[in-house]
Amino acid sequence: MLRDLFESMMERIRTIVVPLARRGVSSAATFIGPYARQVRTRVDPYIEQGRARYQKLEPRERLLVQVAAALVGVLVVYNFVYLPIIGIGTTLQDKIAQRQRDLVDVRRLVATYSALTTDVATAEKRTVPLSRDFSLFSIIEGAMTKSVGHDKIASIAPGTDRKVSDNFTEFSVQLKLNNVSLQQVVDALYSISNLPVPVGIDNLHIARRTPDTHAFDVDLECVALARNG
């Protein structure tokens, strides 16, 4: 009964191991054929001696040897055939996944570049003339005088011209309005946004006055971008 069980197990192991071993041997035969013949010539005598000793063993000992040989064969095939094949597949999957991540990064960079290119093109169109006749200070002062009145201008001063890049220079004006109503705040901002030249508003701060909660103090910075050359 035990012998039949072992023989059945051995047969199953052979059906798994032998095809894998044959594939591995056939793939390697092309490269190691000449060397294999030399090794076989030297090893054959030892194989014959092993067969002779195997024939002298008792049936139970032969069965144990067969089981041990089968287990060794499974371990050899698993470590030197199966694992390398699985490793190749895993490596390829890792490379494919990395390439897919790289592709996503490249697409993101392309989208960012396109957005920046659009922003630069828009900025180039929204520039003020760079000439001696242009004065952002005079433009802002005139707009505030018309919208809220000169008496509401607490202070107005030109800022320092800042070179943004080799192609652009930024002009700025610091403006402070005192004791203006909410409607006057809206009128002041509207007049700046509708100037004949593109002027932006930066660092806007509105504070409610006390005790008159319907009046406000406004601090803001007006900026304009000029294209050099």
C-alpha positions as CSV (number, residue, x, y, z in Angstrom):
1,M,0.0,0.0,0.0
2,L,2.8,2.4,1.0
3,R,4.8,1.4,-2.1
4,D,1.9,2.1,-4.4
5,L,1.4,5.5,-2.8
6,F,5.0,6.5,-3.3
7,E,5.0,5.2,-6.8
8,S,1.9,7.3,-7.6
9,M,3.6,10.4,-6.1
10,M,6.7,9.7,-8.0
11,E,4.8,9.5,-11.3
12,R,3.1,12.8,-10.6
13,I,6.4,14.4,-9.8
14,R,7.9,13.1,-13.0
15,T,5.0,14.4,-15.1
16,I,5.8,17.9,-13.8
17,V,9.5,17.9,-13.6
18,V,10.5,16.1,-16.8
19,P,8.8,18.5,-19.2
20,L,10.3,21.5,-17.5
21,A,13.7,19.9,-17.4
22,R,13.5,19.0,-21.1
23,R,12.7,22.6,-22.0
24,G,15.6,23.9,-19.9
25,V,18.0,21.4,-21.3
26,S,16.9,22.0,-24.9
27,S,17.4,25.7,-24.5
28,A,20.8,25.3,-23.0
29,A,22.0,22.5,-25.3
30,T,22.8,24.9,-28.1
31,F,25.3,26.8,-26.0
32,I,26.8,24.1,-23.9
33,G,26.6,21.2,-26.3
34,P,30.4,20.8,-26.9
35,Y,31.2,21.1,-23.2
36,A,28.4,18.7,-22.3
37,R,29.9,15.9,-24.4
38,Q,33.2,16.3,-22.7
39,V,31.6,16.2,-19.3
40,R,29.5,13.2,-20.3
41,T,32.6,11.3,-21.3
42,R,34.1,11.9,-17.9
43,V,30.9,11.4,-15.9
44,D,29.6,8.2,-17.5
45,P,31.9,5.9,-15.5
46,Y,30.6,7.3,-12.3
47,I,27.0,7.0,-13.5
48,E,27.5,3.4,-14.2
49,Q,29.0,2.8,-10.8
50,G,26.0,4.6,-9.3
51,R,23.6,2.4,-11.2
52,A,25.4,-0.7,-10.1
53,R,25.2,0.3,-6.5
54,Y,21.5,1.3,-6.9
55,Q,20.7,-2.2,-8.3
56,K,22.2,-3.8,-5.2
57,L,19.9,-1.8,-2.9
58,E,16.9,-3.3,-1.2
59,P,13.4,-2.3,-2.7
60,R,12.7,-0.1,0.2
61,E,16.0,1.7,-0.1
62,R,15.5,2.1,-3.8
63,L,12.2,3.8,-3.1
64,L,13.7,6.2,-0.6
65,V,16.5,7.0,-3.1
66,Q,13.8,7.7,-5.8
67,V,11.9,10.0,-3.4
68,A,15.1,11.9,-2.5
69,A,16.1,12.2,-6.1
70,A,12.7,13.5,-7.0
71,L,12.7,16.1,-4.3
72,V,16.2,17.2,-5.3
73,G,15.0,17.4,-8.9
74,V,12.0,19.5,-7.9
75,L,14.2,21.9,-5.9
76,V,16.7,22.2,-8.8
77,V,14.0,22.9,-11.4
78,Y,12.2,25.3,-9.0
79,N,15.4,27.3,-8.2
80,F,17.2,27.2,-11.6
81,V,14.2,27.1,-14.1
82,Y,11.0,28.3,-12.5
83,L,12.3,31.2,-10.4
84,P,14.4,32.7,-13.2
85,I,11.4,32.6,-15.6
86,I,9.2,34.2,-13.0
87,G,11.9,36.7,-12.2
88,I,12.1,37.7,-15.9
89,G,8.3,38.3,-16.0
90,T,8.4,40.3,-12.8
91,T,11.3,42.4,-14.1
92,L,9.4,43.1,-17.4
93,Q,6.3,44.1,-15.5
94,D,8.3,46.5,-13.3
95,K,9.9,48.1,-16.4
96,I,6.5,48.4,-18.0
97,A,5.0,50.0,-14.9
98,Q,8.0,52.4,-14.7
99,R,7.6,53.4,-18.3
100,Q,3.9,54.0,-17.8
101,R,4.7,56.3,-14.8
102,D,7.4,58.1,-16.9
103,L,4.8,58.6,-19.7
104,V,2.3,60.1,-17.2
105,D,5.1,62.4,-15.9
106,V,6.0,63.5,-19.5
107,R,2.3,64.2,-20.3
108,R,2.0,66.3,-17.1
109,L,5.2,68.2,-18.1
110,V,3.8,68.8,-21.6
111,A,0.5,70.1,-20.2
112,T,2.4,72.4,-17.8
113,Y,4.6,73.7,-20.6
114,S,1.5,74.4,-22.8
115,A,-0.2,76.2,-19.9
116,L,3.0,78.3,-19.3
117,T,3.3,79.1,-23.0
118,T,-0.3,80.3,-23.0
119,D,0.3,82.4,-19.9
120,V,3.4,84.0,-21.5
121,A,1.5,84.7,-24.7
122,T,-1.3,86.4,-22.7
123,A,1.2,88.4,-20.6
124,E,2.9,89.6,-23.8
125,K,-0.4,91.0,-25.0
126,R,-1.3,92.6,-21.7
127,T,1.7,95.0,-21.5
128,V,2.0,98.8,-21.3
129,P,4.2,100.8,-23.6
130,L,7.8,101.2,-22.4
131,S,8.5,104.9,-23.2
132,R,9.4,108.1,-21.4
133,D,5.8,109.4,-22.0
134,F,4.3,106.5,-20.0
135,S,3.7,107.1,-16.3
136,L,1.7,104.6,-14.3
137,F,1.7,107.1,-11.4
138,S,-0.1,109.8,-13.5
139,I,-2.6,107.2,-14.8
140,I,-3.6,105.9,-11.4
141,E,-3.8,109.4,-9.9
142,G,-6.1,110.6,-12.6
143,A,-8.3,107.6,-12.3
144,M,-8.7,107.9,-8.5
145,T,-9.4,111.7,-8.8
146,K,-12.3,111.0,-11.2
147,S,-13.7,108.0,-9.3
148,V,-13.4,108.9,-5.6
149,G,-12.1,112.5,-5.6
150,H,-8.6,113.8,-4.8
151,D,-9.5,114.5,-1.2
152,K,-9.9,110.7,-0.6
153,I,-6.3,110.0,-1.7
154,A,-4.3,109.8,1.5
155,S,-1.1,109.0,-0.3
156,I,0.1,107.8,-3.7
157,A,3.7,107.0,-4.5
158,P,5.4,105.2,-7.4
159,G,7.1,102.0,-6.5
160,T,10.5,100.7,-7.6
161,D,10.6,99.4,-11.1
162,R,11.4,95.7,-11.0
163,K,12.9,93.7,-13.9
164,V,10.9,90.5,-14.0
165,S,13.0,88.9,-16.7
166,D,15.2,89.9,-19.7
167,N,11.9,90.7,-21.6
168,F,9.7,92.3,-19.0
169,T,9.8,95.1,-16.4
170,E,7.1,95.6,-13.8
171,F,6.0,99.1,-12.7
172,S,4.0,99.7,-9.5
173,V,2.2,102.4,-7.6
174,Q,1.4,102.4,-3.9
175,L,-2.0,103.9,-3.2
176,K,-3.9,104.6,0.1
177,L,-7.5,105.9,0.3
178,N,-9.0,107.1,3.5
179,N,-12.6,107.4,4.7
180,V,-14.3,106.0,1.5
181,S,-17.6,104.4,1.3
182,L,-18.2,100.9,0.0
183,Q,-19.5,102.3,-3.2
184,Q,-16.4,104.4,-3.6
185,V,-14.3,101.3,-3.1
186,V,-16.1,99.6,-5.9
187,D,-15.8,102.6,-8.1
188,A,-12.1,102.9,-7.5
189,L,-11.5,99.2,-8.3
190,Y,-13.7,99.4,-11.4
191,S,-11.9,102.5,-12.7
192,I,-8.5,100.7,-12.4
193,S,-9.8,97.6,-14.2
194,N,-11.2,99.7,-17.0
195,L,-8.1,101.8,-17.7
196,P,-7.0,102.0,-21.4
197,V,-3.8,100.2,-20.4
198,P,-3.7,96.8,-18.7
199,V,-3.1,97.5,-14.9
200,G,-3.5,94.9,-12.2
201,I,-4.2,95.2,-8.5
202,D,-2.0,93.5,-6.0
203,N,-1.8,93.5,-2.1
204,L,-5.3,94.9,-1.6
205,H,-6.2,95.5,2.0
206,I,-9.6,97.1,3.1
207,A,-10.1,98.1,6.8
208,R,-13.4,99.3,8.4
209,R,-13.0,102.6,10.2
210,T,-14.2,103.3,13.7
211,P,-16.5,104.6,15.0
212,D,-18.0,105.1,11.5
213,T,-18.5,101.5,10.4
214,H,-19.8,102.5,7.0
215,A,-16.4,104.1,6.0
216,F,-13.2,102.2,5.0
217,D,-9.5,102.7,4.5
218,V,-8.0,101.0,1.5
219,D,-4.4,100.1,0.8
220,L,-3.5,98.7,-2.5
221,E,-0.7,98.3,-5.0
222,C,-1.3,98.8,-8.8
223,V,1.1,97.0,-11.1
224,A,1.7,97.1,-14.9
225,L,4.0,95.0,-17.0
226,A,6.0,96.5,-19.9
227,R,7.9,94.6,-22.6
228,N,11.5,95.5,-22.9
229,G,12.7,96.6,-26.4
